[in-house]
């Protein structure tokens, strides 16, 4: 697809077709907590992945969660590509 949407859309295709469900079932529950620094880029105008809901879920599993809020919709990488890249760079610089 023109404009680079094929990669992001493939995730939805896999979820709808349940292509990774069997793989997900093989992961032991004790492997779910992340003990490493984790960045969540919350897009404040996202009606698909509601930031507050996702942050609450992530806090259950990530003991070193950092959150960067960006005033964008779900497709932040197309709307404001510099802002997530800056967030990633800032996050990585702290590691």
C-alpha positions as CSV (number, residue, x, y, z in Angstrom):
1,X,0.0,0.0,0.0
2,X,1.2,3.5,-0.7
3,X,2.1,5.6,2.3
4,X,3.3,2.7,4.5
5,X,0.1,1.5,5.9
6,X,0.6,-2.2,5.0
7,X,2.7,-3.0,8.1
8,X,0.4,-1.4,10.6
9,X,-2.7,-2.9,9.1
10,X,-1.1,-6.4,9.1
11,X,-1.4,-6.4,12.9
12,X,-5.2,-6.1,12.6
13,X,-5.4,-8.8,10.0
14,X,-3.5,-11.2,12.3
15,X,-5.7,-10.3,15.3
16,X,-9.0,-10.7,13.3
17,X,-7.9,-14.0,11.9
18,X,-6.6,-15.2,15.2
19,X,-3.2,-16.0,13.6
20,X,-1.2,-15.7,16.7
21,X,-3.6,-17.2,19.3
22,X,-1.8,-20.5,19.5
23,X,1.5,-18.8,20.0
24,X,0.0,-16.6,22.7
25,X,-1.2,-19.7,24.6
26,X,2.4,-21.1,24.8
27,X,3.6,-18.1,26.8
28,X,3.7,-19.0,30.5
29,X,1.8,-16.6,32.8
30,X,5.0,-15.9,34.8
31,X,6.6,-14.4,31.6
32,X,4.0,-11.7,31.4
33,X,5.3,-9.2,33.9
34,X,7.9,-7.0,32.1
35,X,10.9,-6.2,34.4
36,X,12.5,-3.8,31.9
37,X,11.9,-0.1,31.1
38,X,8.8,0.2,28.9
39,X,7.5,3.2,27.0
40,X,3.8,3.7,26.2
41,X,3.1,6.5,23.7
42,X,-0.5,7.5,24.5
43,X,-2.4,9.2,21.7
44,X,-4.9,11.5,23.4
45,X,-7.5,11.5,20.6
46,X,-7.4,7.8,20.0
47,X,-10.8,6.2,20.0
48,X,-9.4,2.7,19.2
49,X,-6.9,2.4,22.0
50,X,-8.2,4.6,24.8
51,X,-5.1,5.9,26.6
52,X,-6.4,5.6,30.1
53,X,-7.6,2.0,29.6
54,X,-4.3,0.9,28.0
55,X,-2.2,2.7,30.6
56,X,-4.1,0.9,33.4
57,X,-3.5,-2.5,31.7
58,X,0.1,-1.8,31.1
59,X,0.7,-0.8,34.7
60,X,-0.4,-4.3,35.8
61,X,2.4,-5.9,33.8
62,X,5.2,-3.2,33.5
63,X,6.9,-2.2,36.7
64,X,9.0,0.4,34.9
65,X,6.4,2.1,32.7
66,X,7.0,5.5,31.2
67,X,4.2,7.3,29.5
68,X,4.4,10.0,26.8
69,X,1.2,11.7,25.8
70,X,0.8,13.0,22.3
71,X,-2.2,15.1,21.1
72,X,-3.0,12.8,18.1
73,X,-5.3,10.1,16.9
74,X,-4.5,6.4,16.6
75,X,-2.2,6.9,13.6
76,X,0.3,9.1,15.3
77,X,3.2,8.0,13.2
78,X,1.4,9.5,10.1
79,X,-0.1,12.6,11.8
80,X,2.9,13.6,13.9
81,X,5.9,11.4,13.0
82,X,8.5,13.6,14.8
83,X,6.8,13.4,18.2
84,X,6.9,9.7,18.7
85,X,10.4,9.6,17.4
86,X,11.4,12.3,19.9
87,X,9.7,10.3,22.6
88,X,11.6,7.2,21.7
89,X,15.0,9.0,21.6
90,X,14.3,10.6,25.0
91,X,13.3,7.2,26.5
92,X,16.3,5.4,25.1
93,X,18.7,8.2,26.2
94,X,17.7,7.5,29.8
95,X,18.5,3.7,29.6
